[in-house]
Amino acid sequence: MLLLFVVWYGTSVSYNVYNKKVNNDLLLPWTMGAAQLVIGMIYVVPLFLLSLRKPPKLTKISHILDLMPIVILNTIGHITAVIAMSTPGGGSFTHVIKASEPLVQVLVQFVWSRGKTVPKIFTGLCLLPVTYGVAYAATSGNLSVDSMAKEFTSDAAKLAMASTIAFALRSLLRKELPKQFKDETNLNDAANEHFLSTLLSFVLLVVAVPYVEEVSTIQKAYHAISDKQTFYFNLLVTGLSFYLYNEYQNMVLSKLGAVSCAVGNTLKRVAIFVGLHFLIGGKETLTPQKVVGCVIAVGGCLTFAICDVKKI
């Protein structure tokens, strides 16, 4: 179990750090977002070919159609996060916004259930420090109306929130997949569901890329890279780290309860903040105000998870 956490945290930090390095060489988030998805296949496809892992089974067109809402939300969540992190200072700021996940999840569930799903009183109160911490970190402690309006209407904030909402909706749809469907498609295994979502999201993105970032633009930007070997290495590490941290996260979540997972996710965000600060620096430097805000937000996330499990 300790090894799972080490790999999970290590690949999470690695993805964020090397994604930033790739953006420094080729600031084309749609192209890089698609590349990140397909590179992960280098790891998982050999496992299927060598019979080390049982692959998913899609024997009917209806299977793919049933999965498409989840795949579309997965694609939106991924690409909006990638674009958000490609903005100046967006690496750490994106994770500040994503610290509001419990609040977003509660609101999405409330709307999805038409007001039937409401958290218990203490669980709901835990959302206050989450909201305050995110606002404090995003505005560097300046909680004036003008400051909050400026930060929360920025492109990075909008994209990070869109990613959070998309992933919240994806989680709801995943829970609603019938057991019979999972048995037929061999998607009871979280790793297989992740593989299929990643593969189909790549197909959607690779179709969209030429319309958003023209081929001529991609070629020009690629030829302008001075050290292509370093770029290839950074891109490979980014893609593999992205796939592995998601897969190992699913493995950890399947083995532990909600409280332990909340602790794990809280510490993961701290690891990412620290990694970006010390390994990237520059515009990713963490100010004392941002640190305080993040601590308040992730502390609220942890308390929220504990109260939610205890149903209080």
N, C-alpha and C positions, 0 to 999 in steps of 0.2 A: 504493500500500500504506500509506503514511504517513497518507493521508486516512482509510482504513478504520479504522486504530487510533485516530485522533483522534475520529471519529464514535462508534466502539465505546466508548471510555472516557468521552467526553462524555455519551452517552446513558445509560450505566451510572450515572454520578454523578447525572445529572439525574433518573433514575427514583427513586433512593433518597432524594434530597433532597425532591423534590416529592411523593413518596408519603408522607413524614413530614408535609408541610404539609397534605395532604388528610386524613390521620388526625387532625390537630389540629382540623379542622372537622367531620368526619363519621367517628366511630370505629365504623364498621360494616364490618369486613374482608371479609365474604362479599359484600356489595354492591359494595364497591370492587374486590374481586378480579375479579368478573364484569365490572364496567365497564372495568377495565384491558384485559381481553381483547378486548372488542368495539370499543373506541376505535381499536385498531390497524388495524381494517378500513378506517378512513378513508384510510389511507395506501395499502394494498395493493389494494383493490378497483378503484380507478380505473386502476391499472396493468394489470389484467386486461381491463377494459372498453375501454381504449385500445390493446389488443394490444401493450403494451410488455413484457408478461411472459406466458408461456404458462401457463395455469391447470392445476391438477391435474384428472385425469379419474377420476371415480368412477361407473362405468357399471353396477356390480352392487352389490346389497346386501351381498354377501360381502366386497367391498372395505372397506366401513365396519366390518363385523364383525371383519375381520382387524386393523383399526387400533385397535379399541376398547380392548384391553389397554394400548396405548401412550398412548391419549388419557386413560384413567382415571388412569394413573400420572402423566401430565403435569398433570392437574387436581389430584390430591392434592399433588404437588410444589409447584405454584403457590400453592394456597390455604393450605397449611400455612406456607409462607414468608411470605405476606402477613399471616397472623394473627400469626406470630412477630414480624414487624417492627412490628406495631401495639401491642405491649406496651411499657411504659416502658423505654427503653434498648435495645429490641430491634433497632433499626436496625443498630448496629454489632455487637451480640452475635450476631445471626443470622449475620453474615459470619465471625465468629470460629469458630462451630461448623461453618460450611460449609468452613472451611479444612481440615477433616478429610476432605474428599472422597476423596483417594487411599486412605486407610485404609478408608473405607466401601466404595469400589469394589473393593478387593482382597478384603474379606470377603464382599461380595455375589457376586463372581465365584467365590470358593472354594466357597461354599454352592451356587451355581447349577450349578457343574460337578461337584458332589458330591466335592469334594476333589481334582479333577484339575488345577485351575489354581492354581499356587502361584508367587509371585514368586521371582526369583533372590535369593541371600543379601544382596547389597548393596542391592538394591531394597527388600527387606523391612526391612532395618535403617534405611532412610531414613524408615520410618513412625514410628520412635521420636521424632525431634524434632517430627514433626507432632503426635503424641499429646501430647507434653510441652508444646509451644507452645500448643495449644488449651486444655489444662488450666490452664496458667499464666495465660493471658489471661482465661479465664472466671472464675477465682478471684481475679484481681488479685494473683497471686503467693502467695496463701495456699493451699498444696497439702495442707492437712490433710484428713483423711478427712471430717470434718464439713462443711468448706467446699466440697469437691468434691461431696459428696452434695447439699448445698443448691443449688448452681448447676446441676449437671447433671440434677437432677430438677425444675427449674423448668419452667413451661409453655413459655417461650421456647425453652429448650434442647431439650425434647421435640419441639416443632413443627419447629424448625430441623433436627433430626436426621431426623425423619420425611420432611421435604422432600428432604434429601440422599439418603436411602435410596430414595425414590420415583424420583428422577431417575437414580440409579445403575441401578435396574431398567429404567427407560425406555430408557437407553442400550443395555443388553444386548438388549432386544427389538427396538430399531431395527436393530441389527447383524444380527439374524436374519431380517429381512424379505427374502424371495427377490428376486433380480434381476428375474425375470419379473413379479412383482407391481409393482415400482418402474417398470418399463418401461410396463406397462399403465396405471398411474395417473399417470404423469409425476411421480413422487416421487423421481426421481434427483436433482432439484434440492433442496438442503437448505432453500432459502427456501420452496418449495412445501410441504415436509413440515412446516415450522414454521407456515405459514399454516393448513394443515388441522388440525393438532393444536390450535392456538389457537382456531379456529372451533368445533370439536367440544367442546373443553373449556368454552367459553363456554356452549354449549347445555346441558351437564351442570350447570354452576354456576347458570345462570339458573332452572333447574327447582328446584334445592336451596335457593336464597336465601330464598324466602318461608317455608320450613319452619324455617329457622335464625334469620333476622331478619325478624320479621313486618312486613307491609306498613305497618301503622299505626306501628310503631316507626321504620321508614325515613322515612315521611312526617313524623313529629314531629321527627326529627333534622334532616331537610332544611330544614324551616321555621324551625328554630332557628339556622340559619346566617345571620350578620349581613351578610356581604359575599359575595353569591352570584356576582357577576362574577369576583371573585378565585378563588372556589372552582371555577368552571367552567374558568378558565384553568389552575389547578393540576391539575385532573383531566385536562384535555386533554393537558397536557405529560406527566403521569404515564403515561397510556395509550400515547401515541405513543413515549415514551422506552422503555417496556417492550418494545413490539413491535420497535422499531428496534435496541435493543441486543442483543436475541436474534438478530435477522436478521443484523446485521453481525458478531456473534460467529461465527455459522455460516459466513459468508463468509471470515472470517479463518482459521478452523480448516480450511476446505477448501483454502486456498492455501498454508498453512505446515505444516511438520512438527511433530511432537509437542513437541520441545524448545522451539522458538520459541513455540508456543502456550502452553506452561507458563509461559514468561517473561511472555507477554502477560497470562495470567490472574493471575499473581502481581502484576504492576504494576497490573492493574485493581482488585484488592482494596485495594491501597495507595491508589489514587485514590479509591475509595469511602470508606475510613476517613478520609482527609484531608478529602474533601468534606463528610462528615457532621459532622466535628469543627468545621470553620471556617464552614460555611453553616448548620448547625443548632445545634451547641453543646448547652448544657444537659445533659440526661441522656445525650446522645450523645458527651460529652467523652471523649477518649481519655486514660486515665491512663498514666503511664510503664510500669506493669506490663503493661497491655493492649497497649501498643506493642511491648514486648519479646516478649511471647508471640506476637503476630501475626507479628513478624519471624522468630522461630524456626519457626513453623508454615509460613509461606509459603516460607521457605528450604528446609524439609524437602520441601515440595511440589515445588519446582524440582529439587532433588537427586534426588527419587524419579523424576521424569519423565526426567531425563538417564540415570539408571541403568537405567530400564525400557527406554529406546530402545536402549541399548548392550547390553542383555541380560546384565547383570552382577549 
